[in-house]
Amino acid sequence: MTDLVTAPGEDAAQSTATTDAVPPHDGDRPLEWAPREPAPKKHRTGMWVGIGVGALVIAAGAASMILIAPGTTVAGVPVGGLTAGAAAEVVESRLADMQITLTGVDGDVSVTGAELGASVDAKALADQAFAEHPMWNVAAWMPDPIPGEIALDPEVAHDSLRTLVPASYEDAVDAGVVFDADKAAYVTTPAESGTGVDLDALTDVMVAALADGDETISFSGAPADAPASVTDADAAGVAEDLNAMLGTIGFYVGDERTVPIAPEVASTWLEVVDDDGQLRIVADEDAIQATVDTLPKLVDREPVDAKAIVNAGGTVLEEITTGVNGRTLGDTSTLASDFAAQLETGNAVQPLEVEEVAFQNTTLKREIDVNLSTQTVSVFENDTLVDSWAVSSGAGGSATNTGSFQVGWKTSSQNMGNPDLTQAPNYYQPDVKWVMYFNGDEALHGVYWHSNWGTPMSHGCVGMPEWRAQWLYQWAPQGTNVYVHY
């Protein structure tokens, strides 16, 4: 339908009449509308260009979050614009590829940093560079260089250099420690210096070259003094420690060195080895075990009972035997290995596990009985008669006093009386043997001037044959009870 019919005089906008649109017909066939032209597409080129630039800006920003700032150097190697991982690889590669020409030798030769075992903690340095100087922080750009500490592996470096310049190498001799059987002590052997390429100086040159960005350097391969790794002072200290150990080495029960070890035996246990320039003590467990196997017969013992003489009141007058506990050696299954480990640390005191058996105490109550009626002396131990014999006590007005006494001062020989017989006590007897005073000037003693036993004969003393007096002197200590009676 292409138009609307409106009644004359009426406003088309107000008309309510409608006419349905009917497609045109061609006979019985309806006519089709021609298709419409598609609407033209809007041009969005500017939008896509805008998105591309934005993505690049975002990508650049993201990259700046993982890259190191421009102008940053690590150990002399530029690492700006790199990730920490890539920076570490660049630093390691630069050091490994560094060429060192050795001069001053018969024909110049070269070696690389890798062949010298050169190393640097590139990862730590790269991580430091990124942490302190990230690209996103413009204020951190163009920073001061970050120095790197280079290390050469001595074994790798010397092996390589020895092959290249053998004439520069003469091995040093370390000081040592050996056992001197004649002195029964450890002594030292002196150190001798050698020659070689100076690795410390070479390292310094490589550090400077790396910092300056140089990839090739020259260094003298001529022999330099190479002191021994183990000095005379080092060896002397170890020898001193070992000799101190010889003074204490052994198996101990408590504080007692029950089984001392002779120096010549200890020397078969201990060896001083040079471990890459460090002296250390090595103990032979098998050699120690041979001694451990003998310990039971050296350590085990029966208890020794204590024995003492006492008086009637129980006071100890004399200790005859000191009590000693018995003991039995305990488990020794790990003793050799335990001692070996201790010796290697400088400890020469090995405790022993023992089971102790307590000793018993025995007391001997000793008493002397003087019977004036029978003129006998009887001796008792723990109230049991030990022996009895005839004596001569004081006679007449000098009769021996009765009472309960104790042995006092004792002497093996003395002169009795007064040489001036005109004065009291009006007798003199030289060299009287085995004298034991019990009551003032009354004593038990030996008599050599008569043998009239069983009859009072003295000035108050109790005399007896000298051999009897000697036995009693040794049997009865000071404090022994003496009972005198009729």
FILUMVO-168759 format. One record per residue (C-alpha): residue number from 1; residue in one letter; x negated, y negated, z. Coordinates in Angstrom, 3 decimals, decimal comma. Each point is the difference from the previous one (the first is absolute). Last residue first. Layout:
// FILUMVO-168759
{NUM; 'A'; {X; Y; Z}}
...
//
This chain:
// FILUMVO-168759
{486; 'Y'; {-91,767; 59,800; 141,498}}
{485; 'H'; {0,553; -2,775; -2,506}}
{484; 'V'; {-1,514; -2,057; -2,786}}
{483; 'Y'; {2,194; -0,664; -3,105}}
{482; 'V'; {-1,751; -1,610; -2,965}}
{481; 'N'; {2,173; -1,453; -2,786}}
{480; 'T'; {-1,764; -0,780; -3,279}}
{479; 'G'; {-0,255; -3,769; -0,525}}
{478; 'Q'; {-3,414; 0,088; -1,662}}
{477; 'P'; {-0,267; 3,049; -2,220}}
{476; 'A'; {-0,205; 3,595; 1,305}}
{475; 'W'; {-1,359; 2,697; -2,337}}
{474; 'Q'; {-3,410; -1,528; -0,855}}
{473; 'Y'; {-0,940; -0,675; 3,639}}
{472; 'L'; {1,507; 3,350; 1,040}}
{471; 'W'; {-2,261; 1,858; -2,468}}
{470; 'Q'; {-3,060; -1,963; 1,163}}
{469; 'A'; {0,797; 0,596; 3,676}}
{468; 'R'; {0,304; 3,740; -0,575}}
{467; 'W'; {-3,368; 0,040; -1,808}}
{466; 'E'; {-1,495; -2,008; 2,842}}
{465; 'P'; {1,147; 2,425; 2,703}}
{464; 'M'; {2,352; -1,691; 2,459}}
{463; 'G'; {0,054; -2,874; 2,470}}
{462; 'V'; {3,050; -1,723; 1,475}}
{461; 'C'; {-1,203; -3,239; 1,557}}
{460; 'G'; {0,344; -0,936; 3,651}}
{459; 'H'; {-3,623; 0,022; 1,256}}
{458; 'S'; {-0,465; 3,532; -1,271}}
{457; 'M'; {-0,380; 3,616; 1,165}}
{456; 'P'; {3,424; 1,542; 0,675}}
{455; 'T'; {-0,380; 3,721; -0,758}}
{454; 'G'; {1,675; 1,857; -2,899}}
{453; 'W'; {-2,999; -0,464; -2,233}}
{452; 'N'; {-3,483; 0,163; 1,542}}
{451; 'S'; {-1,770; -0,531; -3,288}}
{450; 'H'; {-2,392; -2,790; 0,964}}
{449; 'W'; {-1,939; -2,938; -1,498}}
{448; 'Y'; {1,531; 0,014; -3,519}}
{447; 'V'; {3,468; -1,312; 0,846}}
{446; 'G'; {2,496; -1,300; -2,595}}
{445; 'H'; {2,604; -2,587; 0,839}}
{444; 'L'; {3,512; -0,717; 1,344}}
{443; 'A'; {-0,051; -3,306; 1,791}}
{442; 'E'; {0,603; -1,758; 3,302}}
{441; 'D'; {-1,359; -3,553; 0,058}}
{440; 'G'; {3,470; -1,550; -0,190}}
{439; 'N'; {2,400; 2,828; -0,698}}
{438; 'F'; {-0,073; 1,659; -3,452}}
{437; 'Y'; {-3,536; -0,492; -1,335}}
{436; 'M'; {-1,083; 2,304; -2,830}}
{435; 'V'; {-3,758; 0,767; -0,263}}
{434; 'W'; {-1,324; 2,321; -2,685}}
{433; 'K'; {-3,651; 0,301; 1,151}}
{432; 'V'; {-1,876; -1,286; 3,047}}
{431; 'D'; {-3,311; -1,402; -1,164}}
{430; 'P'; {-1,572; -0,883; 3,376}}
{429; 'Q'; {1,242; 1,106; 3,456}}
{428; 'Y'; {-0,750; -2,290; 2,941}}
{427; 'Y'; {1,202; 0,329; 3,572}}
{426; 'N'; {0,275; -2,254; 3,002}}
{425; 'P'; {3,254; -1,632; -1,051}}
{424; 'A'; {-1,093; -2,179; 1,446}}
{423; 'Q'; {-3,551; -1,143; 0,713}}
{422; 'T'; {-3,109; 1,858; 1,119}}
{421; 'L'; {0,235; 2,096; -3,174}}
{420; 'D'; {-1,175; -2,871; -2,087}}
{419; 'P'; {0,711; 1,573; -3,357}}
{418; 'N'; {3,677; -0,632; 0,687}}
{417; 'G'; {2,858; 2,273; -1,030}}
{416; 'M'; {0,914; 1,241; -3,511}}
{415; 'N'; {-1,916; -0,417; -3,281}}
{414; 'Q'; {2,226; 0,185; -3,072}}
{413; 'S'; {0,950; 2,206; -2,933}}
{412; 'S'; {2,937; 0,639; -2,352}}
{411; 'T'; {2,053; -2,815; 1,434}}
{410; 'K'; {3,686; -0,265; 0,805}}
{409; 'W'; {1,999; -2,711; 1,717}}
{408; 'G'; {3,464; 0,987; 1,111}}
{407; 'V'; {1,535; 3,462; 0,274}}
{406; 'Q'; {3,312; -0,306; 1,790}}
{405; 'F'; {0,975; 0,551; 3,629}}
{404; 'S'; {2,515; 1,792; 2,199}}
{403; 'G'; {-1,226; 0,584; 3,541}}
{402; 'T'; {-2,621; 1,679; 2,171}}
{401; 'N'; {-3,293; -1,579; 0,865}}
{400; 'T'; {-3,222; 2,048; -0,463}}
{399; 'A'; {-1,762; 0,681; 3,305}}
{398; 'S'; {-2,858; -2,351; 0,802}}
{397; 'G'; {0,256; 0,468; 3,768}}
{396; 'G'; {-0,588; 3,692; -0,449}}
{395; 'A'; {-0,470; 1,114; -3,628}}
{394; 'G'; {1,250; -1,385; -3,274}}
{393; 'S'; {0,944; 2,531; -2,665}}
{392; 'S'; {-1,916; 2,953; -1,483}}
{391; 'V'; {1,624; 1,707; -2,962}}
{390; 'A'; {1,334; 3,396; -1,087}}
{389; 'W'; {1,783; 0,443; -3,342}}
{388; 'S'; {3,454; -0,120; -1,643}}
{387; 'D'; {1,206; 0,018; -3,633}}
{386; 'V'; {2,961; -0,836; -2,254}}
{385; 'L'; {2,873; 0,335; 2,407}}
{384; 'T'; {3,286; -0,988; -1,697}}
{383; 'D'; {1,859; -3,095; 1,207}}
{382; 'N'; {-0,254; -1,620; -3,455}}
{381; 'E'; {-3,770; 0,444; 0,262}}
{380; 'F'; {-1,326; 0,823; 3,455}}
{379; 'V'; {-3,521; -0,093; 1,471}}
{378; 'S'; {-1,031; 1,704; 3,234}}
{377; 'V'; {-2,866; -1,115; 2,233}}
{376; 'T'; {-0,865; 2,229; 2,942}}
{375; 'Q'; {-1,242; -0,383; 3,568}}
{374; 'T'; {2,746; 2,301; 1,273}}
{373; 'S'; {1,170; -2,387; 2,700}}
{372; 'L'; {-1,143; -3,083; -1,859}}
{371; 'N'; {2,211; 0,816; -2,985}}
{370; 'V'; {-0,736; -2,471; -2,783}}
{369; 'D'; {2,659; 0,007; -2,785}}
{368; 'I'; {-0,734; -1,742; -3,266}}
{367; 'E'; {2,878; -0,846; -2,374}}
{366; 'R'; {0,543; -0,058; -3,772}}
{365; 'K'; {3,317; -0,631; -1,750}}
{364; 'L'; {-0,570; 0,914; -3,618}}
{363; 'T'; {2,406; -1,689; -2,427}}
{362; 'T'; {0,988; 1,291; -3,446}}
{361; 'N'; {1,696; -2,211; -2,604}}
{360; 'Q'; {1,290; 1,646; -3,167}}
{359; 'F'; {-0,811; -1,103; -3,549}}
{358; 'A'; {2,650; -1,151; -2,494}}
{357; 'V'; {0,199; 1,732; -3,384}}
{356; 'E'; {-0,209; -2,463; -2,900}}
{355; 'E'; {1,351; 0,486; -3,523}}
{354; 'V'; {-2,260; -1,656; -2,521}}
{353; 'E'; {0,435; -2,235; -3,048}}
{352; 'L'; {-3,349; -1,342; -1,083}}
{351; 'P'; {-0,821; -3,633; -0,750}}
{350; 'Q'; {-2,431; -0,812; -2,845}}
{349; 'V'; {-2,348; -2,941; 0,599}}
{348; 'A'; {-2,114; -0,851; -3,056}}
{347; 'N'; {2,170; -2,850; -1,348}}
{346; 'G'; {-1,706; -1,669; -2,972}}
{345; 'T'; {2,977; 0,114; -2,391}}
{344; 'E'; {-1,421; 3,006; -1,875}}
{343; 'L'; {-0,567; 1,684; 3,352}}
{342; 'Q'; {3,694; -0,227; 0,835}}
{341; 'A'; {1,098; 1,714; -3,218}}
{340; 'A'; {-2,522; 2,795; 0,523}}
{339; 'F'; {1,167; 0,416; 3,596}}
{338; 'D'; {3,620; 0,457; -1,060}}
{337; 'S'; {-0,979; 2,427; -2,765}}
{336; 'A'; {-2,057; 2,113; 2,413}}
{335; 'L'; {2,637; -0,079; 2,756}}
{334; 'T'; {2,969; 0,938; -2,161}}
{333; 'S'; {0,439; 3,612; 1,221}}
{332; 'T'; {-1,666; -0,655; 3,374}}
{331; 'D'; {2,997; 0,557; 2,309}}
{330; 'G'; {-0,902; 0,023; 3,710}}
{329; 'L'; {-3,239; 0,884; 1,794}}
{328; 'T'; {0,483; 1,541; 3,439}}
{327; 'R'; {-0,985; -1,749; 3,205}}
{326; 'G'; {-1,019; 0,632; 3,612}}
{325; 'N'; {0,013; -2,844; 2,451}}
{324; 'V'; {-3,164; -0,649; 1,987}}
{323; 'G'; {-0,166; -0,173; 3,798}}
{322; 'T'; {-3,269; -1,172; 1,502}}
{321; 'T'; {-1,668; 2,704; 2,059}}
{320; 'I'; {-1,536; -0,275; 3,464}}
{319; 'E'; {1,562; -3,293; 0,991}}
{318; 'E'; {-1,093; -0,839; 3,538}}
{317; 'L'; {1,663; -1,167; 3,174}}
{316; 'V'; {3,594; -0,237; -1,181}}
{315; 'T'; {2,170; -0,846; 2,989}}
{314; 'G'; {2,508; 2,759; 0,730}}
{313; 'G'; {0,096; -0,616; 3,777}}
{312; 'A'; {-1,863; 3,223; 0,771}}
{311; 'N'; {-2,797; -1,054; -2,317}}
{310; 'V'; {-0,083; 0,307; -3,768}}
{309; 'I'; {-2,379; 1,547; -2,514}}
{308; 'A'; {1,058; -0,397; -3,655}}
{307; 'K'; {0,658; 2,227; -2,997}}
{306; 'A'; {1,618; -1,104; -3,274}}
{305; 'D'; {1,006; 2,783; -2,345}}
{304; 'V'; {-1,671; 0,230; -3,394}}
{303; 'P'; {2,571; 0,520; -2,763}}
{302; 'E'; {-0,932; 2,367; -2,820}}
{301; 'R'; {-1,384; -1,471; -3,166}}
{300; 'D'; {0,871; -0,589; -3,703}}
{299; 'V'; {-1,930; -2,762; -1,747}}
{298; 'L'; {-3,202; 1,525; -1,390}}
{297; 'K'; {1,379; 3,502; -0,612}}
{296; 'P'; {3,104; -1,488; -1,627}}
{295; 'L'; {-2,000; -2,534; -2,078}}
{294; 'T'; {-1,960; 2,359; -2,249}}
{293; 'D'; {2,461; -0,098; -2,933}}
{292; 'V'; {0,048; -3,805; 0,189}}
{291; 'T'; {-3,728; 0,038; -0,726}}
{290; 'A'; {0,454; 1,800; -3,327}}
{289; 'Q'; {3,045; -2,184; -0,684}}
{288; 'I'; {-2,198; -3,108; 0,022}}
{287; 'A'; {-2,034; 1,376; -2,902}}
{286; 'D'; {3,196; 0,763; -1,910}}
{285; 'E'; {1,386; -3,507; 0,599}}
{284; 'D'; {-3,081; -1,693; -1,465}}
{283; 'A'; {0,193; -3,706; 0,919}}
{282; 'V'; {-0,534; -2,829; -2,502}}
{281; 'I'; {-1,291; -3,368; 1,203}}
{280; 'R'; {0,208; -2,946; -2,381}}
{279; 'L'; {-2,437; -2,209; -1,834}}
{278; 'Q'; {1,547; -2,342; -2,566}}
{277; 'G'; {-1,697; -0,684; -3,320}}
{276; 'D'; {2,310; 2,161; -2,077}}
{275; 'D'; {0,306; 2,638; 2,753}}
{274; 'D'; {-3,501; 0,586; 1,351}}
{273; 'V'; {0,292; 2,995; 2,305}}
{272; 'V'; {-1,155; 0,432; 3,605}}
{271; 'E'; {0,272; 3,579; 1,203}}
{270; 'L'; {1,117; 1,359; 3,335}}
{269; 'W'; {0,585; 3,559; 1,211}}
{268; 'T'; {-3,503; 1,360; -0,534}}
{267; 'S'; {-1,378; -3,128; 1,696}}
{266; 'A'; {2,216; 0,743; 3,010}}
{265; 'V'; {-1,883; 3,258; 0,514}}
{264; 'E'; {-3,398; -1,738; -0,013}}
{263; 'P'; {1,386; -2,693; 2,296}}
{262; 'A'; {1,182; 2,575; 2,583}}
{261; 'I'; {3,761; 0,128; 0,597}}
{260; 'P'; {1,180; -0,323; 3,587}}
{259; 'V'; {2,674; 2,468; 1,166}}
{258; 'T'; {1,679; -1,087; 3,245}}
{257; 'R'; {-0,565; -3,701; -0,497}}
{256; 'E'; {2,007; -0,815; 3,119}}
{255; 'D'; {2,328; -3,008; -0,131}}
{254; 'G'; {3,095; 2,195; -0,445}}
{253; 'V'; {-1,137; 3,272; -1,493}}
{252; 'Y'; {-2,257; -1,135; -2,806}}
{251; 'F'; {-1,465; 1,583; -3,114}}
{250; 'G'; {-3,172; -1,639; -1,256}}
{249; 'I'; {-1,685; -3,024; -1,518}}
{248; 'T'; {-0,869; -2,726; 2,494}}
{247; 'G'; {-3,665; -0,847; -0,594}}
{246; 'L'; {0,078; 1,272; -3,588}}
{245; 'M'; {2,802; -2,498; -0,694}}
{244; 'A'; {-2,317; -2,879; 0,933}}
{243; 'N'; {-2,502; 1,424; -2,467}}
{242; 'L'; {2,682; 0,010; -2,682}}
{241; 'D'; {1,008; -3,618; 0,622}}
{240; 'E'; {-3,621; -1,155; -0,113}}
{239; 'A'; {-0,571; 1,914; -3,230}}
{238; 'V'; {3,068; -1,659; -1,557}}
{237; 'G'; {-1,224; -3,470; 0,991}}
{236; 'A'; {-3,506; 0,716; -1,280}}
{235; 'A'; {1,432; 1,100; -3,344}}
{234; 'D'; {1,860; -3,269; -0,489}}
{233; 'A'; {-3,045; -2,021; 1,081}}
{232; 'D'; {-2,191; 1,841; -2,515}}
{231; 'T'; {2,491; -0,964; -2,683}}
{230; 'V'; {2,552; 2,192; -1,769}}
{229; 'S'; {0,955; -1,455; -3,389}}
{228; 'A'; {-3,636; -0,265; -1,015}}
{227; 'P'; {-1,056; -3,329; -1,463}}
{226; 'A'; {0,160; -0,545; -3,760}}
{225; 'D'; {-2,606; -2,548; -1,158}}
{224; 'A'; {0,655; -1,099; -3,574}}
{223; 'P'; {-1,034; 1,771; -3,193}}
{222; 'A'; {0,484; -1,934; -3,254}}
{221; 'G'; {3,478; 0,147; -1,555}}
{220; 'S'; {0,277; -3,772; -0,123}}
{219; 'F'; {3,459; -1,225; -0,901}}
{218; 'S'; {1,535; -1,431; -3,142}}
{217; 'I'; {3,675; -0,821; -0,439}}
{216; 'T'; {2,817; 0,576; -2,479}}
{215; 'E'; {3,717; -0,757; 0,367}}
{214; 'D'; {-0,405; -3,482; 1,403}}
{213; 'G'; {3,203; -1,640; 1,265}}
{212; 'D'; {-1,843; -2,130; 2,553}}
{211; 'A'; {1,637; 1,838; 2,924}}
{210; 'L'; {-0,864; 3,339; -1,609}}
{209; 'A'; {-3,597; -1,083; -0,422}}
{208; 'A'; {-0,273; -1,167; 3,621}}
{207; 'V'; {1,448; 3,268; 1,325}}
{206; 'M'; {-2,273; 2,015; -2,305}}
{205; 'V'; {-3,077; -1,880; 1,228}}
{204; 'D'; {0,942; 0,593; 3,636}}
{203; 'T'; {0,550; 3,709; -0,681}}
{202; 'L'; {-3,429; 0,290; -1,594}}
{201; 'A'; {-1,597; -1,625; 3,047}}
{200; 'D'; {1,693; 2,495; 2,308}}
{199; 'L'; {-0,795; 2,911; -2,328}}
{198; 'D'; {-3,768; -0,629; 0,059}}
{197; 'V'; {-1,351; 2,604; -2,448}}
{196; 'G'; {-2,139; 2,623; 1,725}}
{195; 'T'; {-3,040; 0,541; 2,194}}
{194; 'G'; {-0,802; 2,078; 3,104}}
{193; 'S'; {-0,633; -0,712; 3,687}}
{192; 'E'; {-1,200; 2,727; 2,379}}
{191; 'A'; {1,746; 0,797; 3,303}}
{190; 'P'; {-1,899; 1,674; 2,824}}
{189; 'T'; {0,728; 3,403; 1,593}}
{188; 'T'; {1,523; -0,192; 3,463}}
{187; 'V'; {-0,332; 2,134; 3,124}}
{186; 'Y'; {2,412; 2,251; 1,919}}
{185; 'A'; {-1,306; 1,574; 3,183}}
{184; 'A'; {-1,576; 3,165; 1,354}}
{183; 'K'; {-3,362; -1,731; -0,518}}
{182; 'D'; {-1,629; 3,102; -1,471}}
{181; 'A'; {3,260; 1,058; -1,699}}
{180; 'D'; {0,411; -3,348; -1,793}}
{179; 'F'; {3,595; -0,225; -1,235}}
{178; 'V'; {0,609; -2,117; -3,107}}
{177; 'V'; {1,496; -3,437; -0,746}}
{176; 'G'; {-0,280; -1,778; -3,346}}
{175; 'A'; {-0,952; -3,287; -1,670}}
{174; 'D'; {1,242; -0,179; -3,567}}
{173; 'V'; {-2,427; 0,400; -2,869}}
{172; 'A'; {0,397; -2,433; -2,893}}
{171; 'D'; {0,254; 1,359; -3,517}}
{170; 'E'; {-2,131; -1,553; -2,710}}
{169; 'Y'; {1,890; -1,698; -2,815}}
{168; 'S'; {-1,124; -2,700; -2,392}}
{167; 'A'; {-1,701; 2,495; -2,327}}
{166; 'P'; {3,338; 1,722; -0,557}}
{165; 'V'; {1,500; -3,028; -1,756}}
{164; 'L'; {3,084; 1,222; -1,930}}
{163; 'T'; {0,632; 3,267; 1,865}}
{162; 'R'; {-0,766; -1,586; 3,383}}
{161; 'L'; {2,345; -2,856; -0,938}}
{160; 'S'; {2,954; 2,310; -0,584}}
{159; 'D'; {-0,578; 2,069; 3,142}}
{158; 'H'; {-0,693; -3,167; 1,998}}
{157; 'A'; {3,305; -1,537; -1,068}}
{156; 'V'; {2,096; 3,108; 0,617}}
{155; 'E'; {-1,458; 0,595; 3,481}}
{154; 'P'; {0,039; -3,658; 0,986}}
{153; 'D'; {3,603; -0,615; -1,208}}
{152; 'L'; {-0,200; -3,676; -0,914}}
{151; 'A'; {2,323; -2,491; 1,628}}
{150; 'I'; {1,361; -3,261; -1,404}}
{149; 'E'; {1,743; -2,577; 2,178}}
{148; 'G'; {2,363; -2,219; -1,966}}
{147; 'P'; {0,333; -3,769; 0,117}}
{146; 'I'; {3,355; -1,711; -0,696}}
{145; 'P'; {-0,681; -3,021; -2,166}}
{144; 'D'; {1,543; -3,329; 1,063}}
{143; 'P'; {3,502; -0,553; -1,359}}
{142; 'M'; {1,114; -1,113; -3,507}}
{141; 'W'; {3,737; 0,418; 0,724}}
{140; 'A'; {1,311; 0,267; 3,565}}
{139; 'A'; {1,991; -3,247; -0,149}}
{138; 'V'; {1,888; 1,403; -2,975}}
{137; 'N'; {1,389; 2,773; 2,210}}
{136; 'W'; {1,821; 2,264; -2,449}}
{135; 'M'; {-3,353; 1,334; -1,201}}
{134; 'P'; {-0,831; 1,571; 3,362}}
{133; 'H'; {-3,229; -1,198; 1,669}}
{132; 'E'; {-0,384; 1,180; 3,583}}
{131; 'A'; {1,935; 3,280; -0,194}}
{130; 'F'; {-1,013; 0,586; -3,648}}
{129; 'A'; {-3,689; -0,526; 0,683}}
{128; 'Q'; {0,141; 2,070; 3,190}}
{127; 'D'; {1,614; 2,905; -1,854}}
{126; 'A'; {-2,725; -0,281; -2,624}}
{125; 'L'; {-2,710; 0,024; 2,689}}
{124; 'A'; {1,541; 2,999; 1,763}}
{123; 'K'; {0,322; 1,881; -3,291}}
{122; 'A'; {-3,520; -0,873; -1,099}}
{121; 'D'; {-1,676; 1,379; 3,118}}
{120; 'V'; {-3,379; -0,036; -1,714}}
{119; 'S'; {-2,112; 2,900; -1,152}}
{118; 'A'; {-3,350; 0,668; -1,639}}
{117; 'G'; {-0,941; 3,700; -0,172}}
{116; 'L'; {-3,216; -0,898; -1,809}}
{115; 'E'; {1,127; 1,729; -3,190}}
{114; 'A'; {3,244; -1,993; 0,135}}
{113; 'G'; {-1,951; -3,256; 0,221}}
{112; 'T'; {-1,799; 0,950; -3,172}}
{111; 'V'; {-3,675; 0,889; -0,531}}
{110; 'S'; {-2,622; -1,324; -2,333}}
{109; 'V'; {-3,629; 0,803; -0,666}}
{108; 'D'; {-2,902; -2,252; -0,876}}
{107; 'G'; {-3,241; 1,822; -0,810}}
{106; 'D'; {-2,576; 1,017; 2,604}}
{105; 'V'; {1,476; -1,966; 2,860}}
{104; 'G'; {0,084; -3,675; 0,878}}
{103; 'T'; {3,557; -0,433; -1,192}}
{102; 'L'; {3,190; 1,968; 0,622}}
{101; 'T'; {2,879; -1,181; -2,171}}
{100; 'I'; {3,352; 0,022; 1,797}}
{99; 'Q'; {3,129; 0,160; -2,179}}
{98; 'M'; {3,361; -0,726; 1,640}}
{97; 'D'; {2,632; 2,429; -1,310}}
{96; 'A'; {1,088; 1,315; 3,431}}
{95; 'L'; {0,217; -3,513; 1,461}}
{94; 'R'; {2,099; -1,372; -2,883}}
{93; 'S'; {2,235; 3,088; 0,028}}
{92; 'E'; {0,677; -0,269; 3,735}}
{91; 'V'; {0,872; -3,690; -0,307}}
{90; 'V'; {2,270; 0,584; -3,016}}
{89; 'E'; {1,769; 2,934; 1,688}}
{88; 'A'; {0,654; -2,035; 3,162}}
{87; 'A'; {1,420; -2,853; -2,076}}
{86; 'A'; {2,349; 2,378; -1,821}}
{85; 'G'; {1,391; 1,219; 3,305}}
{84; 'A'; {0,339; -3,500; 1,434}}
{83; 'T'; {1,861; -1,124; -3,098}}
{82; 'L'; {-1,905; -2,200; -2,387}}
{81; 'G'; {0,489; -3,652; -0,975}}
{80; 'G'; {-3,210; -1,089; 1,752}}
{79; 'V'; {-2,450; 2,873; 0,581}}
{78; 'P'; {-3,307; -1,620; -0,926}}
{77; 'V'; {-2,899; 2,170; 1,335}}
{76; 'G'; {-2,551; -1,688; 2,273}}
{75; 'A'; {0,748; 2,284; 2,953}}
{74; 'V'; {3,661; -0,913; -0,460}}
{73; 'T'; {0,792; -3,082; -2,071}}
{72; 'T'; {3,225; -2,020; -0,073}}
{71; 'G'; {0,283; -2,677; -2,692}}
{70; 'P'; {3,635; 0,746; -0,795}}
{69; 'A'; {2,074; 1,381; 2,889}}
{68; 'I'; {0,390; 3,759; 0,428}}
{67; 'L'; {3,106; 1,596; -1,474}}
{66; 'I'; {2,960; 1,744; 1,678}}
{65; 'M'; {2,440; -2,888; 0,684}}
{64; 'S'; {-1,163; -1,964; -3,028}}
{63; 'A'; {1,336; 2,811; -2,131}}
{62; 'A'; {3,503; -0,532; 1,380}}
{61; 'G'; {-0,178; -3,687; -0,816}}
{60; 'A'; {-1,199; 0,710; -3,500}}
{59; 'A'; {2,791; 2,488; -0,478}}
{58; 'I'; {2,573; -2,514; 1,253}}
{57; 'V'; {-1,353; -2,695; -2,343}}
{56; 'L'; {-0,024; 2,455; -2,880}}
{55; 'A'; {3,564; 0,999; 0,754}}
{54; 'G'; {1,033; -3,656; 0,093}}
{53; 'V'; {-1,639; -0,694; -3,378}}
{52; 'G'; {1,817; 2,928; -1,550}}
{51; 'I'; {3,411; -0,945; 1,509}}
{50; 'G'; {-0,228; -3,536; -1,377}}
{49; 'V'; {-0,777; 1,262; -3,480}}
{48; 'W'; {3,042; 2,228; 0,232}}
{47; 'M'; {2,206; -2,913; 1,056}}
{46; 'G'; {-1,309; -2,278; -2,748}}
{45; 'T'; {0,743; 2,575; -2,621}}
{44; 'R'; {3,647; 0,321; 1,040}}
{43; 'H'; {1,751; -1,011; -3,361}}
{42; 'K'; {3,719; 0,533; 0,316}}
{41; 'K'; {1,435; 2,594; -2,358}}
{40; 'P'; {2,454; -1,185; -2,843}}
{39; 'A'; {3,553; 1,239; 0,412}}
{38; 'P'; {0,766; 2,896; -2,267}}
{37; 'E'; {1,875; -0,906; -3,214}}
{36; 'R'; {3,575; 1,135; 0,272}}
{35; 'P'; {1,308; 3,022; -1,919}}
{34; 'A'; {2,540; -0,643; -2,771}}
{33; 'W'; {3,502; 0,582; 1,194}}
{32; 'E'; {1,692; 3,094; -1,334}}
{31; 'L'; {3,136; -0,098; -2,270}}
{30; 'P'; {2,835; 2,302; 0,970}}
{29; 'R'; {0,894; 2,679; -2,476}}
{28; 'D'; {3,706; 0,484; -0,942}}
{27; 'G'; {-0,215; -2,732; -2,647}}
{26; 'D'; {-3,071; -1,952; 0,715}}
{25; 'H'; {0,893; -1,153; 3,436}}
{24; 'P'; {-1,138; -2,941; 2,127}}
{23; 'P'; {-0,340; 0,682; 3,735}}
{22; 'V'; {2,883; -1,248; 2,038}}
{21; 'A'; {-0,501; -2,645; 2,683}}
{20; 'D'; {3,021; -0,247; 2,213}}
{19; 'T'; {1,818; -3,345; -0,088}}
{18; 'T'; {0,593; -1,962; 3,132}}
{17; 'A'; {2,713; -2,480; 1,028}}
{16; 'T'; {-0,712; -1,808; 3,255}}
{15; 'S'; {-0,690; -3,338; -1,575}}
{14; 'Q'; {-1,456; -2,659; 2,314}}
{13; 'A'; {-3,481; -0,170; -1,556}}
{12; 'A'; {1,511; -0,095; -3,451}}
{11; 'D'; {1,829; -3,105; 0,890}}
{10; 'E'; {3,408; 0,056; -1,650}}
{9; 'G'; {1,188; -2,469; -2,594}}
{8; 'P'; {0,343; 2,520; -2,837}}
{7; 'A'; {-0,077; 3,556; 1,241}}
{6; 'T'; {-3,577; 1,524; 0,171}}
{5; 'V'; {-1,311; 2,889; -2,149}}
{4; 'L'; {-3,435; 1,398; 1,258}}
{3; 'D'; {-2,960; 0,641; -2,381}}
{2; 'T'; {-2,657; 2,511; -1,191}}
{1; 'M'; {1,405; 3,310; 1,050}}
//
